[in-house]
């Protein structure tokens, strides 16, 4: 979120005496759905039965370059399904108006 967006949201909430809520999602990056096949070698020291295996990832992991993008895509999809509207000025700002 851009700093200017945050300041505007806080100012509007203060002017209209609104209550704001913030959410922190634990393990957010591991909730992203992978849209391509990604394989990785097992971590060093994690050898079973004397063999090194290659793992196909079913979900995103911290450390993948595309983890943040995958999580953003999933969060955007869910928020839009819930009725939030995405703003054009800042891609990380969603607005919910129950009257619409």
Order of alpha helices (4+ residues) and beta strands (2+ residues): alpha-beta-beta-alpha-beta-beta
